[in-house]
């Protein structure tokens, strides 16, 4: 698939921009569509600084069929789509569920309809470990029963996977659905990283902004969970490792034994508590964070980490960077700002 065009929705966002870098580095031609809802146009220049190539960019929205149709008419030789464009804040989804269903679910429907008209069949879907709900089966593998989601955000990912599976049964699409655990860190250049608009919803940007004095204090939501130190446990994965997995997913479409719908966990296979992450950040960067413990947050699961053997065996992918790499690169990115 080298030199082939890949449509990347949400390609200026956190994971999208890192994936665009990996695509360019391996000779693909990414075409980005992004509505700049939670991203910046300046990321294009930062990608160009890293790769010496400025990817083509279209400002548009996946919920708008006209935007997608126009892009497919301009580029009739797109080989596959990597679909990142979605809202992703668990807490916000609890407060504004319809916002999440409208964008995440209706947006995928629109994209699939436009892909069908354009004759594009391959899609890599940005899914989430939230589809597993509040499970006590960690490490979770891809075949465990899907439970009721703990948040509307998680439910949108379940619904989208169900839609993609059903659509694949018609022969209209081939799908690789990647269930992310917790992406953190930044590119080694410190030119791209996680930069949410407004107050961060995710742990690491709140940590780095607190360390930088942008936020007065970090709140750790809950210290009475049934875990060794009372805080939630997650599988944190470096965003560069995650980005590389998307290239492996594209290569999967070339395999004769690929099923029309496949799911893979993307994590390190290790769980770290929120408190462990805070302490690791302090240790590797020689800093002391101002933090306190608060009430539990709606929609948060107690603990979850990945069984990654399927991705290792079939995609030939394995996370290589550890928690210290994640915390060091996240702080380097924050300092560069």
WOWOFEN-V251419 format. One record per backbone hydrogen bond with DSSP energy under -0.5 kcal/mol. CO is the residue of the C=O (numbers start at 1). NH is the residue of the N-H. Records with the same first field share a line. If there is no record, write none. Layout:
CO: NH / NH
This chain:
1: 4
4: 29
5: 79 / 80
6: 31
7: 9 / 82
8: 11 / 33
9: 84
10: 13
12: 40
13: 17
14: 18
15: 19
16: 20
17: 21
18: 22
19: 23
20: 24
21: 25
22: 26
23: 28
24: 27
27: 3
28: 30
29: 6
30: 56
31: 8
32: 58
33: 10 / 11
34: 60
40: 43
41: 44
42: 45 / 46
43: 47
44: 48
45: 49
46: 50
47: 51
48: 52
53: 55
56: 32
58: 34 / 60
61: 64
63: 65
64: 67 / 68
65: 69
66: 70
67: 71
68: 72
69: 73
70: 74
71: 75
74: 76
75: 78
77: 5
79: 122
80: 7
81: 83 / 124
82: 9 / 84
83: 126
84: 86
88: 90
89: 93
90: 94
91: 95
92: 96
96: 100
97: 101
98: 102
99: 103
100: 104 / 105
101: 105 / 106
103: 107
104: 108
105: 109
106: 110
107: 111
108: 112
109: 113
110: 114
111: 115
112: 116
113: 117
114: 118
115: 119 / 120
116: 119
119: 121
121: 174
122: 81
123: 125 / 176
124: 83
125: 127 / 178
127: 180
128: 131
129: 132
130: 133
133: 135
140: 307
141: 144
151: 155
152: 156
153: 157
154: 158
155: 159
156: 160
157: 161
158: 162
159: 163
160: 164
161: 165
162: 166
163: 167
164: 168
165: 169
166: 170
167: 170 / 172 / 173
168: 171
174: 123
175: 262
176: 125 / 178
177: 179 / 264
178: 127 / 180
179: 266
180: 129
181: 183
182: 237
184: 239
187: 190
192: 187
193: 195
202: 206
203: 207
204: 208
205: 209
206: 210
207: 211
208: 212
209: 214 / 215
210: 213
218: 220 / 292
219: 221
220: 222 / 294
225: 227
227: 230
230: 225
232: 274
233: 304
234: 236 / 272
235: 182
237: 184
238: 242
239: 243
240: 244
241: 245
242: 246
243: 246 / 247
244: 248
245: 249
246: 250
247: 251
248: 252
249: 253
250: 253
251: 254
252: 255
255: 258
260: 175
262: 177
264: 179
266: 181
272: 234
273: 277
274: 278
275: 279
276: 280
277: 281
278: 282
279: 283
280: 284
281: 285
282: 286 / 287
289: 291
290: 218
292: 220
294: 222
297: 300
302: 233
305: 139 / 140
306: 308
308: 312
309: 313
310: 314 / 315
311: 315 / 316 / 317
322: 326
323: 327
324: 328
325: 329
326: 330
327: 331
328: 332
329: 333
330: 334
331: 335
332: 336
333: 337
334: 337
